[in-house]
């Protein structure tokens, strides 16, 4: 009689052996993730390992170990400071029972289960100091499905930059403020110009994230923006002097240019408001290369008349003095 339990264990050993053999470059976890700032550790009921049969980057990715029921396989590393954690992941497991979890500082950020193909995740860390990044594949007390594992690839940690730097405002004298349910921040993952751009904060409907500045006088304001979303109802609005003048949604996935003339002599507020449906980098908007070219002030007609009158008076006086001198 066939011992299914023993057969499963033997099959798992064969699968692992094949996957390890397919790691033809002999990469370590650190090398496969492309992250060398801090060590990458693994443990639990079975260790994560490098393989090249199933990847997002076409070279190699890391895979959770083969666990028994009520066991887990974890992988951890550390990042330092404020910044964007981004990676791609995939899972093949018993839906709503066996999960691939993503944790930061022992707090669950999100998890996936079932049959899900590669997709990108990003999460912004807002506090200074060191932070533990962890992926854990967990199994419940019974049942298995598919490959019964999770995969991680393309891991990166990019430190945040100040908003005025991300928007290329260093020489323009504009002040940026942000608020709403989640603040905008400067990041280096996606940009149009200069190596960084401003990104909306993570928020879910009906939450919103806004950024504002004020320009003074007549001129032309311009910027580039793009949206990251698969939802029809995710939108970003641009307001000029409290009037909505532009909207982008999921159809604007490439960088697009926006320009508006401002005829107001006084202060004109500019505002971008993002309203998303999902978080974790699946819904967001980017703004880059914000520029305000101020129009040179043209003297008024009255000023011209005053200048002409002054010149006329000067000319008459000069003529009288010259005639007196010649006598």
C-alpha positions, 0 to 999 in steps of 0.5 A, spaced: 500 500 500 502 506 498 504 511 504 502 518 501 505 521 507 512 518 505 511 519 498 509 527 499 516 527 503 520 524 498 516 528 492 518 534 496 525 532 497 526 531 489 523 538 488 527 541 492 533 538 490 531 540 482 530 547 484 537 547 488 540 544 482 537 549 477 541 555 481 546 554 476 550 560 479 550 558 486 548 565 488 546 566 496 540 569 498 543 576 499 546 575 492 539 573 489 535 579 492 541 584 490 541 587 497 548 587 500 547 593 506 545 588 511 545 580 512 539 576 509 537 570 514 532 564 514 529 559 518 523 556 521 521 549 519 525 549 513 529 555 510 528 559 504 533 558 498 535 560 491 532 557 485 532 559 477 526 556 475 521 561 477 523 568 477 520 575 475 527 578 473 529 572 469 535 570 473 534 568 480 529 568 485 528 566 492 523 560 494 520 558 501 522 552 504 517 546 504 514 546 511 509 541 514 502 543 517 503 548 522 510 550 520 513 556 517 519 558 513 521 565 514 526 570 511 529 576 514 533 582 513 534 589 515 533 596 512 535 603 516 532 610 515 526 612 512 525 609 505 521 605 500 521 598 500 519 594 494 519 587 491 515 582 487 512 576 490 508 570 488 505 565 491 502 558 490 498 555 496 491 553 499 487 559 498 485 563 505 489 557 509 496 557 507 499 564 506 505 568 504 506 574 509 510 581 509 512 584 516 515 590 518 518 590 525 514 584 527 507 587 524 503 584 518 503 589 513 499 584 508 499 577 505 497 573 499 494 566 498 492 561 493 494 562 486 497 569 484 502 570 479 508 575 480 506 582 482 510 588 485 509 591 492 512 597 495 511 600 502 514 607 505 517 607 511 516 613 515 520 613 521 528 613 522 532 607 525 533 600 523 527 596 521 526 588 520 523 586 514 520 579 514 517 574 509 514 568 512 510 562 509 505 559 514 501 553 513 495 551 517 493 544 520 491 541 514 491 541 506 496 543 501 495 546 494 499 547 488 507 548 489 505 550 497 510 555 497 512 563 496 517 567 492 520 573 492 524 577 487 527 584 485 528 587 492 530 594 493 530 599 499 531 606 496 532 612 501 527 617 501 529 624 499 526 631 501 519 633 497 523 640 494 528 636 492 524 630 488 520 636 485 526 640 483 525 646 486 531 647 490 532 654 486 525 656 485 524 658 492 517 655 492 515 651 499 511 645 499 506 642 504 503 635 504 497 632 508 491 628 508 490 621 510 497 620 508 503 624 506 506 625 500 514 623 500 520 624 495 522 617 492 527 614 487 524 608 485 520 612 479 521 619 476 521 623 470 527 627 471 533 628 476 533 621 479 527 622 484 520 624 484 514 626 489 509 620 490 502 620 493 502 617 500 498 610 501 491 610 502 484 607 501 478 609 499 475 614 501 482 617 504 486 622 500 493 624 500 494 632 498 500 636 496 500 644 495 504 650 494 503 657 492 506 661 486 506 669 486 505 673 480 503 672 473 507 666 469 507 659 467 506 653 471 508 646 468 510 639 471 510 632 469 505 626 472 503 619 471 499 614 475 500 607 477 493 603 478 489 598 475 482 601 478 478 605 474 476 610 480 483 611 482 484 619 480 488 625 481 486 632 481 490 638 480 487 644 482 489 651 480 487 657 484 482 652 487 479 650 481 480 643 478 483 644 471 486 637 470 484 629 472 488 623 471 486 616 472 489 609 470 489 611 462 495 615 464 500 610 466 506 614 462 509 621 464 505 626 461 506 634 461 501 639 464 502 647 463 498 652 465 498 660 464 497 664 470 494 671 469 493 673 477 498 678 479 497 675 487 498 669 490 495 662 486 495 656 490 497 649 486 494 643 489 494 635 487 489 631 491 490 623 490 484 619 491 486 611 491 482 604 492 488 600 494 495 601 498 502 598 498 504 601 491 498 598 487 495 605 487 499 612 487 501 618 483 507 621 481 509 628 480 516 631 477 519 637 475 515 642 477 516 649 474 514 656 475 516 661 470 514 668 472 513 673 467 517 679 467 512 685 470 511 690 464 510 697 466 503 700 466 501 706 461 501 711 467 508 709 469 510 710 461 506 717 462 510 719 468 517 717 465 515 721 458 513 727 462 520 727 467 524 726 460 520 732 457 522 737 463 529 735 463 530 736 456 527 743 457 531 745 463 537 742 459 535 747 453 534 753 457 541 752 461 545 751 454 542 757 451 544 761 457 551 758 457 552 760 450 550 767 451 
